């Protein structure tokens, strides 16, 4: 562990960076993680409503079943397809940079928790407007058209440089994580930590497989 900051210090620094990126210019120092998640969820829901009003697409709530894509209404199908594309892009960058895709701050308990954390920073700009635009276009194949629309939105590659900055600034690298996993100060807590799985702002909490990193570093 030579040359590395103490585990608690590393976690604190990473959390502060993650919060500042998600809520730029806002003082969140005194908010609990539950309050931060609520704040993020409210912002995402507000974005859905704004684009519903912009396009005239009726919006109720985020409702989807991973096992039954066709069962969702058009806007939820488009959102699911668009978000899935964004997750793929984000995951690729995270892996390329040697960061831990399962070590999230807002999302935990899932092997792609950090992917969801970073993707949330781009939904309001990319996938949410894309999904509503696809629906209002009269598409009859929401999945295909939403994926193509996301591709067209990011085709210039500019998102890759931005993702690199966000990922590098908010997560510990694999080499930094290894010593933290074995650090006694990060042993299993006496009481179970609050775990939020799934995606903030979506419909409820979705079941997700437990991650081996879930109890390594808690928010």
C-alpha positions as CSV (number, residue, x, y, z in Angstrom):
1,X,0.0,0.0,0.0
2,X,3.0,2.2,-0.2
3,X,2.3,5.6,-1.8
4,X,-1.5,5.2,-1.5
5,X,-3.7,7.3,0.8
6,X,-5.4,5.6,3.7
7,X,-8.5,3.6,2.6
8,X,-10.9,5.9,4.4
9,X,-9.3,9.0,2.8
10,X,-9.4,7.4,-0.7
11,X,-13.1,6.7,-0.3
12,X,-13.9,10.2,1.0
13,X,-12.0,11.8,-1.9
14,X,-13.8,9.7,-4.5
15,X,-17.2,10.3,-3.0
16,X,-16.6,14.1,-2.9
17,X,-15.6,14.0,-6.6
18,X,-18.6,11.9,-7.5
19,X,-21.0,14.2,-5.7
20,X,-19.5,17.4,-7.2
21,X,-19.9,16.0,-10.7
22,X,-23.5,15.0,-10.1
23,X,-24.6,18.1,-8.4
24,X,-22.2,20.9,-9.7
25,X,-22.3,24.1,-7.7
26,X,-24.5,22.6,-5.0
27,X,-23.5,22.0,-1.4
28,X,-24.2,18.4,-0.6
29,X,-21.7,17.9,2.2
30,X,-24.4,17.5,4.8
31,X,-26.8,15.2,2.8
32,X,-27.0,11.5,3.5
33,X,-26.7,9.0,0.7
34,X,-30.4,8.4,0.9
35,X,-31.1,12.1,0.5
36,X,-28.7,12.3,-2.4
37,X,-30.4,9.4,-4.1
38,X,-33.7,11.0,-3.6
39,X,-32.4,14.2,-5.1
40,X,-31.0,12.5,-8.1
41,X,-34.2,10.5,-8.6
42,X,-36.3,13.6,-8.5
43,X,-34.1,15.3,-11.1
44,X,-34.4,12.3,-13.5
45,X,-38.2,12.2,-13.1
46,X,-38.4,15.9,-13.7
47,X,-36.4,15.4,-16.9
48,X,-38.8,12.8,-18.2
49,X,-41.7,15.1,-17.6
50,X,-40.0,18.0,-19.3
51,X,-39.4,16.0,-22.5
52,X,-42.9,14.6,-22.4
53,X,-44.2,18.2,-22.5
54,X,-41.7,19.1,-25.2
55,X,-42.7,16.4,-27.5
56,X,-46.3,15.8,-26.5
57,X,-45.6,12.2,-25.7
58,X,-47.7,11.1,-22.7
59,X,-45.6,10.3,-19.7
60,X,-46.7,8.5,-16.6
61,X,-43.7,6.8,-15.0
62,X,-40.7,4.6,-15.8
63,X,-42.0,1.1,-16.0
64,X,-40.2,-1.8,-17.7
65,X,-39.6,-5.5,-17.4
66,X,-36.2,-6.7,-18.5
67,X,-37.7,-10.1,-19.4
68,X,-40.5,-8.6,-21.5
69,X,-39.3,-5.7,-23.6
70,X,-42.3,-5.8,-25.9
71,X,-44.6,-5.5,-23.0
72,X,-43.7,-1.9,-22.3
73,X,-45.4,1.1,-23.8
74,X,-43.5,2.9,-26.7
75,X,-41.7,5.5,-24.6
76,X,-40.5,2.9,-22.0
77,X,-39.3,0.7,-24.8
78,X,-37.4,3.6,-26.4
79,X,-35.9,4.6,-23.0
80,X,-34.8,1.0,-22.2
81,X,-33.1,0.6,-25.6
82,X,-31.4,4.0,-25.5
83,X,-30.2,3.5,-21.9
84,X,-28.8,0.1,-22.8
85,X,-26.7,1.6,-25.6
86,X,-25.4,4.3,-23.2
87,X,-24.5,1.6,-20.6
88,X,-22.5,-0.3,-23.2
89,X,-20.5,2.8,-24.2
90,X,-19.9,3.7,-20.5
91,X,-18.9,0.1,-19.6
92,X,-16.4,0.0,-22.4
93,X,-14.7,3.2,-21.3
94,X,-14.6,2.0,-17.6
95,X,-13.0,-1.3,-18.6
96,X,-10.5,0.4,-20.9
97,X,-9.4,2.7,-18.1
98,X,-9.0,-0.2,-15.7
99,X,-11.6,1.0,-13.3
100,X,-14.0,-1.2,-11.3
101,X,-17.4,-1.4,-13.0
102,X,-19.0,-2.8,-9.8
103,X,-17.7,-0.2,-7.4
104,X,-20.5,2.4,-7.5
105,X,-21.5,5.2,-5.2
106,X,-25.2,5.9,-6.0
107,X,-25.8,2.4,-7.2
108,X,-24.5,-0.6,-5.3
109,X,-25.0,-4.3,-5.1
110,X,-24.6,-4.9,-8.8
111,X,-21.6,-5.8,-11.0
112,X,-22.3,-2.7,-13.2
113,X,-23.1,-0.3,-10.4
114,X,-20.4,2.2,-11.5
115,X,-21.6,2.0,-15.1
116,X,-25.0,3.2,-13.9
117,X,-23.5,6.0,-11.8
118,X,-21.6,7.4,-14.8
119,X,-24.4,6.8,-17.3
120,X,-26.8,8.9,-15.2
121,X,-24.7,11.9,-15.9
122,X,-25.5,11.7,-19.6
123,X,-29.1,10.5,-19.7
124,X,-30.7,14.0,-19.6
125,X,-28.4,15.1,-22.5
126,X,-28.5,12.0,-24.7
127,X,-30.8,9.1,-24.1
128,X,-33.9,10.7,-22.6
129,X,-34.4,13.3,-25.4
130,X,-33.5,10.7,-28.0
131,X,-36.1,8.3,-26.7
132,X,-38.9,10.9,-26.7
133,X,-37.9,12.0,-30.2
134,X,-38.0,8.4,-31.5
135,X,-41.5,8.0,-30.1
136,X,-42.9,11.2,-31.6
137,X,-41.3,10.3,-34.9
138,X,-43.9,7.5,-35.2
139,X,-41.4,4.7,-35.1
140,X,-42.8,1.2,-35.3
141,X,-39.6,-0.4,-34.0
142,X,-38.6,1.4,-30.8
143,X,-35.7,-0.8,-30.0
144,X,-33.9,-0.5,-33.3
145,X,-34.7,3.2,-33.9
146,X,-33.7,4.2,-30.4
147,X,-30.3,2.4,-30.7
148,X,-29.7,4.1,-34.1
149,X,-30.6,7.5,-32.7
150,X,-28.2,7.1,-29.8
151,X,-25.5,6.0,-32.3
152,X,-26.1,9.1,-34.4
153,X,-26.0,11.4,-31.3
154,X,-22.6,10.1,-30.2
155,X,-21.0,9.3,-33.6
156,X,-18.4,12.1,-33.4
157,X,-16.8,10.4,-30.5
158,X,-16.7,13.5,-28.3
159,X,-18.5,11.5,-25.5
160,X,-15.5,9.3,-25.1
161,X,-13.2,12.1,-24.0
162,X,-15.8,13.3,-21.5
163,X,-16.4,9.8,-20.2
164,X,-12.7,9.4,-19.7
165,X,-12.6,12.5,-17.5
166,X,-15.6,11.5,-15.4
167,X,-14.5,7.9,-14.9
168,X,-10.9,8.9,-14.0
169,X,-12.1,11.6,-11.6
170,X,-14.6,9.6,-9.7
171,X,-13.4,6.0,-9.3
172,X,-10.5,4.1,-7.9
173,X,-8.4,2.1,-10.4
174,X,-8.0,-1.6,-10.0
175,X,-4.5,-1.2,-8.6
176,X,-5.9,1.1,-5.9
177,X,-8.8,-1.2,-5.1
178,X,-6.8,-4.3,-4.4
179,X,-5.1,-3.1,-1.2
180,X,-8.4,-1.5,-0.1
181,X,-10.2,-4.8,-0.3
182,X,-7.8,-6.3,2.2
183,X,-7.6,-3.3,4.5
184,X,-8.9,-4.1,7.9
185,X,-10.5,-0.7,8.2
186,X,-12.9,-1.8,5.4
187,X,-14.0,-5.0,7.0
188,X,-17.6,-6.1,6.9
189,X,-19.6,-3.5,9.1
190,X,-21.4,-4.7,12.2
191,X,-24.7,-3.7,10.7
192,X,-25.8,-4.1,7.1
193,X,-25.4,-1.0,5.0
194,X,-28.2,0.5,3.1
195,X,-28.1,-0.8,-0.4
196,X,-29.8,0.8,-3.4
197,X,-29.9,-1.4,-6.4
198,X,-31.2,-0.6,-9.8
199,X,-31.4,2.8,-11.4
200,X,-32.2,6.1,-9.6
201,X,-35.2,7.8,-11.1
202,X,-36.6,4.6,-12.6
203,X,-39.6,2.7,-11.4
204,X,-38.8,1.3,-8.0
205,X,-35.8,-0.8,-7.1
206,X,-35.0,-3.5,-9.5
207,X,-33.5,-6.8,-8.2
208,X,-29.9,-7.2,-9.0
209,X,-27.3,-9.9,-8.3
210,X,-25.0,-9.2,-5.3
211,X,-21.6,-7.8,-6.1
212,X,-18.4,-9.0,-4.3
213,X,-17.5,-5.4,-4.0
214,X,-20.8,-4.4,-2.4
215,X,-19.4,-4.3,1.1
216,X,-15.9,-3.3,0.3
217,X,-16.5,0.4,0.2
218,X,-19.8,1.8,1.3
219,X,-21.0,5.4,0.7
